[in-house]
Amino acid sequence: MQPMTTRFADAARIGKVDESQRQYLSFRLGGLEYGLDFDRVQELRPFKELDRFASDGEIIGGVAVSRGVIMPLVDMRIAFSDRPVLTDPMTDVIILKLSNCVMGMVVDGVTDIVTLCNSDIHPIPGAEAQNEVDYLLGLGEIGGRRLILVDIDKLMSIRRVGAGARQAA
């Protein structure tokens, strides 16, 4: 089966995006919809199709190999929820090209690619008072949908503070 990248490749090429617009990959996680800068996405793969190795811990879901690259897998379903994780056919892995590494991020499912203008992005109420959530960029609104926009580099650089503690939105 072909990587899911082709499912969204045409959408990413449609129309010219100017400086006042940015494309975001939207994905579901714990009943909410999030968005991340599409420029940070290297590839999309169904979870079941990745070659995976043993797990390192609760949130780090081990390592995977994609196109010959060995990368850590971060299971965001665990990080953002306290309920048991169920893997189904819609579970996806977003392979990210971050500023310092390549890694996979397991999510409930990828929905689409959206183009947002600067005017479509609003501050998240109450987020400015919480310094520990500096990875939240804002709330994107388009066609009646709301996306929680995240700076994926900052989110993936968060360190766990204790043996059982989680850092999540």
N, C-alpha and C positions, 0 to 999 in steps of 0.2 A: 504494500500500500504506500502511496505517495505521502510525504510529510504534509501536514496541514497548512504549511506556508502557502501553498498554491490556492487554498480556499480564500485567503485574504489578499493575495498578491495584486489582483486586479483592482480591488477596492483601494489599495494604497497608491495606485498609480492614477486613479481617476482625478482629473482636475489638477490645476496648479495651485499649490498652497503658498500664500504670500507670508510676509513676516508677521502679520497680525493674526495668523491662523496656525494651528498646530494639530497634527494627527495623534490620536490616542488609541491604543488598543484597549478595548473594554473587556472585563472579565468578571465572573461571579465568584463570590467568596462569602460563605456564611450568610446567604440571603441578601447580600448587598452587592451593588455593582461598582466596580472600581475602574480607573483608567490610568494607564502609564504611557509615557512618551513612546510613540511607535518607533522612533529612531533607535531605541534601546533594545528592540526585539530582533534577535537573530533568526529565530525559527520557532515554529509552533509544532508540537508533536502530541499525539494521544499518549496518555500515561502508559497504557498497556503495551505500546510499541517500543518503548525505550529499553535498552539493555541496562538493567539495574544490578547493583551489588548490595551487599549487606548494609544494614542501617547503622549509623553512628550514634543515634540518639533519638530524642522525641521529635524535635523539629527538623533536624538534618536527616533527611530520608535516605542517607547513603550517597552513593555516587552513581552516575550514569555515563554512558558513552553515546555520543551523537556525532556522526560524521568524523569519527576518529578522535574526538576531543573528550577527555575525561573531565567531568565537572561535578561539583556538589549539587545535590537536589535538596531544596528547602521546601518543606510541605507547609505552605501558608494556610492550609485548612486547619492544621493543628495550632499554628501560631495565632490564628484569629478566632478560634472557637474553643469551647470547653466540652463540646459534644463529641462522641466517637466519630472517627472519619470513615466514610464509606466511599469506596472507589467504584465508579460506574463507567459506562462507555463514554459519558460526556466529560470525564475528568481529563484535563489537559495539562501539559507542561509547556510553560513559556520559557524558551531558552533566551537568556538575556546576555547582551554584551555590555557589561558595566565598565566603568572607568578603570577598574583594576583587575577584572577577571571575567570569565564566562561561567554562568551558573544556570541551573534549571529551577523554576518556581512552579510548584504543583498548585493548581487552582481547581475550583469546582467546574469551571468551563469558560472558554473564551466566547464572547458574544459577537463582536465585530470591531471595525475600525471607524472612529468618528472624527470629524474635523470640527474643532472648536475655535471660534474667534475669541480674542481677549475679552470681549464684552459678554461672552457666554460663561465666563469663569468668575465665581463669587467667593468671598472668604467663607470658611466654615465657621458657623456660629460657635463661639466659645473656644475655638482652637488656638487663637492668638494668646490666650491666657495660659496655655499649657506648653511650656517650652520643650517638653519631651516629645512632642508630636510635630517637630519641624519638618518631617517628611511629608506632611499633608500640604498640597499646593492650593487646594481650593475645591469648590463644588462646581462641576461642569453641568450645565443644563442645555439639553438639546432635544427637541421634539417631545417634550413631556417627560423625558428621562433625566435622572440625576446620577452623575458619576462622581465618586470620591476620587479626586486626582492625587496621585502619589508621586513623589520624587523617588524613583526606584533605587537610585544609588544610595541615597540617605537611608531608606528603609532597610536595604540589605546590609548596611554597615552597622546596624544596631547590635550591640553586644548584650547577651543575657546577663542579668544582674545577680542571679542566684541559682542554686541547683534546681529549684522547682519553679522559678519565676519566669514569666514570659513578658516580652516587650511587644505589644501589638496595639493596633488602633482600637 
